[in-house]
Amino acid sequence: MMEWFLAASALILAGGLIAEALPDRLKAGALTLCIGLALVPLVWLALSVLIAGGSLDLVVRLGSLLGEVVLRLDPLAAFFVLLTSLGGFAASLFAVGYVRHYLAEKRHFAFHFFFMALLLVSMLLLFVVQIALAFLIVWELMSLSSFMLVVFENETAEVLAAGINYLIAMHIGVV
C-alpha cells in the first residue's frame, strides 16, 4: 500500500513540472489540482494507519550509494502526513489567490510552483524515510526548495538576507 504514497508524491512533483510548462495564469490551478488528486491516497493511507494501528513499509532500492531505503508509515508518521497533506493542499489553494497580485504586475513565476511541489514532497518523505543518509538528502531538498520559495520576492535586500539566514539555520539545524 505504500506504493500509493510514492504514486501520490510523484503526482505532486508532476504537478509542479506541468505547472512550469503552462502559462502563468494556469500554474497555481494545475498544481492545486495535482495536490488535490494526491490528497486522496495520502489521506486514505494516513487514516487507515491511524485507525487500524500498525505500520506500512516499503523498501526502495536506490543503487549502491543509498542501497535499500525503508519507507515506513507508522501512526506518528501518519499523523504528520495527514496534517502536511491537508496543509499543502490549503497552501496550494491560497497560492491561487496569492499569485493574482503578481500576474497583475506581469511577473514571471520561474520554477516557483515546482519548488512548492518539491517542498511538499520532501516534507512528506521526511516523516517516512528510515535511513539516516536518505533523511539528510530529503532534509536538504526541503531546505533548498523552501529557500527558493522564501527568496521568490527578491526585489529587496531584506528578503534575500532572510533567505540566507534561513538557509544557514537549516544547515546548522541538521548538524
C-alpha positions as CSV (number, residue, x, y, z in Angstrom):
1,M,0.0,0.0,0.0
2,M,2.9,2.4,0.4
3,E,3.2,2.3,-3.3
4,W,0.3,4.7,-3.2
5,F,2.4,7.1,-1.1
6,L,5.1,7.1,-3.8
7,A,2.4,7.5,-6.6
8,A,0.9,10.5,-4.7
9,S,4.3,12.0,-4.3
10,A,5.1,11.5,-8.0
11,L,1.8,13.1,-8.9
12,I,2.6,16.2,-6.8
13,L,6.0,16.5,-8.4
14,A,4.5,16.0,-11.8
15,G,2.1,18.8,-11.0
16,G,5.0,21.1,-10.2
17,L,6.7,20.2,-13.5
18,I,3.4,20.6,-15.5
19,A,2.8,23.9,-13.9
20,E,6.1,25.2,-15.2
21,A,5.1,24.3,-18.7
22,L,1.8,26.2,-18.5
23,P,1.1,29.9,-18.9
24,D,1.5,31.8,-15.6
25,R,-2.3,32.2,-15.1
26,L,-2.8,28.4,-15.0
27,K,0.2,27.4,-12.9
28,A,-1.3,27.6,-9.5
29,G,-4.5,25.8,-10.6
30,A,-2.6,23.0,-12.2
31,L,-0.6,22.3,-9.1
32,T,-3.6,22.6,-6.8
33,L,-5.4,20.0,-9.0
34,C,-2.5,17.6,-8.7
35,I,-2.1,18.1,-5.0
36,G,-5.9,17.6,-4.6
37,L,-5.7,14.4,-6.5
38,A,-2.7,13.2,-4.5
39,L,-4.5,14.1,-1.3
40,V,-7.0,11.2,-1.7
41,P,-4.4,8.4,-1.4
42,L,-2.4,10.3,1.2
43,V,-5.3,10.9,3.5
44,W,-6.6,7.3,2.9
45,L,-3.2,5.8,3.9
46,A,-2.8,8.1,6.9
47,L,-6.3,7.4,8.2
48,S,-6.0,3.7,7.7
49,V,-2.8,3.5,9.7
50,L,-4.2,5.9,12.4
51,I,-7.4,3.8,12.7
52,A,-6.1,0.3,12.4
53,G,-2.7,0.9,14.0
54,G,0.4,-0.9,12.9
55,S,2.6,0.4,10.1
56,L,3.1,0.1,6.4
57,D,6.5,-0.5,4.9
58,L,8.1,-0.3,1.5
59,V,11.7,-1.0,0.6
60,V,13.0,1.1,-2.3
61,R,16.3,0.1,-3.9
62,L,18.3,3.2,-4.8
63,G,21.6,1.9,-6.1
64,S,24.9,1.4,-4.4
65,L,25.1,4.8,-2.7
66,L,21.9,4.6,-0.6
67,G,21.2,0.9,-1.0
68,E,17.8,-0.1,0.3
69,V,15.8,2.7,1.8
70,V,12.9,1.8,4.0
71,L,9.8,3.9,3.9
72,R,7.6,3.3,7.0
73,L,4.2,4.9,7.7
74,D,3.6,4.3,11.4
75,P,0.9,6.1,13.4
76,L,3.1,9.1,14.3
77,A,4.3,9.5,10.7
78,A,0.7,9.0,9.5
79,F,-0.5,11.9,11.8
80,F,2.1,14.2,10.3
81,V,1.5,13.0,6.7
82,L,-2.2,13.8,7.3
83,L,-1.5,17.3,8.6
84,T,1.1,18.1,6.0
85,S,-1.1,16.8,3.1
86,L,-4.0,18.9,4.2
87,G,-1.8,21.9,4.9
88,G,-0.1,21.5,1.5
89,F,-3.5,21.4,-0.2
90,A,-4.6,24.5,1.7
91,A,-1.3,26.3,0.8
92,S,-1.9,25.5,-2.9
93,L,-5.5,26.9,-2.7
94,F,-4.0,30.0,-1.1
95,A,-1.4,30.2,-3.9
96,V,-4.2,30.6,-6.5
97,G,-5.2,33.9,-4.9
98,Y,-1.7,34.9,-3.9
99,V,-0.3,34.9,-7.4
100,R,-3.0,37.2,-8.7
101,H,-1.1,40.2,-7.4
102,Y,2.0,39.1,-9.4
103,L,0.0,38.3,-12.5
104,A,-1.2,41.9,-12.5
105,E,2.4,43.0,-12.4
106,K,3.3,40.7,-15.3
107,R,5.8,38.9,-13.1
108,H,7.1,35.5,-14.2
109,F,6.9,32.6,-11.9
110,A,10.2,30.9,-12.8
111,F,10.1,27.5,-11.0
112,H,8.0,28.8,-8.1
113,F,5.4,26.0,-8.3
114,F,8.0,23.3,-8.9
115,F,9.7,24.3,-5.7
116,M,6.3,24.4,-3.9
117,A,5.7,20.8,-5.1
118,L,9.2,19.7,-4.2
119,L,8.8,21.2,-0.7
120,L,5.6,19.3,-0.1
121,V,7.0,16.0,-1.3
122,S,10.2,16.4,0.7
123,M,8.3,17.2,3.8
124,L,6.1,14.1,3.4
125,L,9.2,12.0,2.8
126,L,10.8,13.3,6.0
127,F,8.2,11.5,8.0
128,V,8.5,8.1,6.4
129,V,12.2,7.7,5.5
130,Q,14.1,5.4,7.9
131,I,17.7,5.6,6.7
132,A,19.9,8.4,8.0
133,L,21.6,9.3,4.8
134,A,18.3,9.4,2.9
135,F,16.8,11.5,5.6
136,L,19.7,14.0,5.3
137,I,19.2,14.1,1.5
138,V,15.4,14.7,1.9
139,W,16.2,17.4,4.5
140,E,18.5,19.1,2.1
141,L,15.8,19.0,-0.6
142,M,13.3,20.5,1.8
143,S,15.8,23.2,2.9
144,L,16.7,24.2,-0.7
145,S,13.2,24.2,-2.0
146,S,11.9,26.3,0.9
147,F,14.8,28.7,0.5
148,M,13.8,29.2,-3.2
149,L,10.3,30.0,-2.0
150,V,11.5,32.4,0.6
151,V,13.6,34.4,-1.9
152,F,10.8,34.4,-4.5
153,E,10.1,38.1,-3.7
154,N,13.8,39.0,-4.1
155,E,13.4,42.7,-5.0
156,T,14.6,43.8,-1.6
157,A,17.8,43.1,0.3
158,E,15.7,42.2,3.4
159,V,14.1,39.2,1.6
160,L,17.5,37.9,0.4
161,A,19.0,38.4,3.8
162,A,16.1,36.5,5.4
163,G,16.6,33.7,2.8
164,I,20.3,33.4,3.5
165,N,19.6,33.4,7.3
166,Y,17.0,30.7,6.8
167,L,19.4,28.6,4.7
168,I,22.2,28.9,7.3
169,A,19.7,28.0,10.1
170,M,18.5,24.9,8.2
171,H,22.1,23.7,7.7
172,I,23.0,24.3,11.3
173,G,19.8,22.5,12.4
174,V,20.8,19.4,10.5
175,V,24.0,19.1,12.4
